[in-house]
Amino acid sequence: MTLAQLSGAVVNDGINGKNNIILSDTAPTNPEDGQLWQDTSSTPEIVRKWEDSTWKTWGLYAPNINVDTLSALAISTGSLTNVYEVNHPTYGKHNGTVKIGDDGFKIEDVATLADGKYKGTKVDITGSTQGTTGIFMQEIPDIAVPTKFKQVWYMGDGVYFTDSINNYVGSVTAEQLTAVPFKTLTLADGMLSDSVDNTAYRKFKQLDGSYKVEFTGTLSKNPASPFPTTNTLIFTLSPEYRPSSRKLINCTDDLLKNIRVEITTSGAVYARSAYGSNYINLSSLSYTI
């Protein structure tokens, strides 16, 4: 049944069904090339066109649309691109492109500066410039020198920077900004943690990307006796806290003198004193791994 028959309009039959749209919940049989079929089984109803021996979704092509309000359920394919030119009384002339498509949201802008140079700015919401999800922004002070730029990536785990003008590369991650609590240090046999100033340690990531291990608290021998001049095992570190090379660090003692602490690559930590120290203050014990 054709649309014309449903409406009761008097029209010509058309040539091979091309001049009318068939409304049906099943595909018409023996269609001709160019035949239009409105599929009433779908919601919303889709108009299809018979081409190359198959039914293809019929597109509406409108080179120029001028409306007060335009709304849609979704953009499933293709992209929207807007090319703009703005003359700002203070910031000068801007030319750029805004694109929304399958590859994300992008803005590329070129501004003519007061000194005649061109400044380039790029924003990529998908972060596809780096092959990862996030927001990418780039600024080129002089577009004639594209190798001099400032870039920043906002990603799920932090912010990453590259400044080829001042030769800076860095990052600030959520891990670096999160306060890491101290956890209780398991001491070797014959060692005792102070009941008030408990021995503890932690590892956290620094802004340069390295990790720092630091300690707190006071320990002594049990039963109480001075530390000898030879190495005495005070505790052992788990693998993730061990340095790549041996560390020798001076800590303070109860006599306000130095007591030598040695941290080995195997994780064993030793102390020795030439002054008969009774306590070790671990607050000055730290190193980078």
C-alpha positions, 0 to 999 in steps of 0.5 A: 500500500502506498502513502498516496493510497492511505491518504486518499490523494489522487496521484499518478502511480509513479514509475516503478514505484519511485514516486511514492513511499511504501509504508509497511512493517515488512520489506516490499517484494521485488523493489526497483532501484530508488524505491523508498520504504518507510519501515513501520516496525521500527521506532522511530520509523525509518525510511529506507532506499533500495540501492545496490540490491539492498535496503539502505537507510535513506539520508536527508541532505540539507546543505543549508539549515537555518533554525532558531533551535536544533535538537537531536537524540544523538549523533551516531556517525560523522562529525560536526565542524565549525570554522570561526574567525573572531576579532577581539579588541584586546587579544587580536584576531583569532581563526580556528576550528571546533570539531565534535566527532567520533574521535572526540572534541577538538579545538585548534586556534591561531591568534594574530598577536600585536607583534605580528606573530602567530600564537597557536592553541590546541585542545583535545578532550579525548587525549588521542594526541597521546593515545590515552583518555584525558584532556590535552592542551598545547600552546605555541607562543610563535606558530612559526617555531612549532618546536617551542611549545607548552603542553599539558595532559589531564588524565585520570591519575594526574597532570603531566607537563612538557615545556620545550621552551624552558626544557621542563618535563614533569607531572603531579599525580594523585599518588604524589598528592595523597598523604601516606600514613606511617605503618608499624615497623617490625623490629628484630629480636632484642629490639624495643620500640618506645611506648610513646614514640613508636617506630614506624615507616612509610614510602611515598612518591615524590614530585620528581617521580622517585620514591622516598622511604622515611622512618619515625620513632625511637628504639632501644635494646631489650633488655636495656644496654648500650649499642655496641661498636659492631653492627647490630640488626635492628630490623629487616625491610621488605623488598619494596622498601630496599635501596638499590645500593647500601646506605650509611646514615647518621641518626641521633641518640640519647646522648645527642651524638651520632649513631651509624645506621647501615641499610643493605640491599638485602633489607637488613638494617644495622646500627652501631655506636662508638659512644655507648648509645642507649636509644636511636631516634629514627626521625632523621633516617630517610633515603630515596629509591 
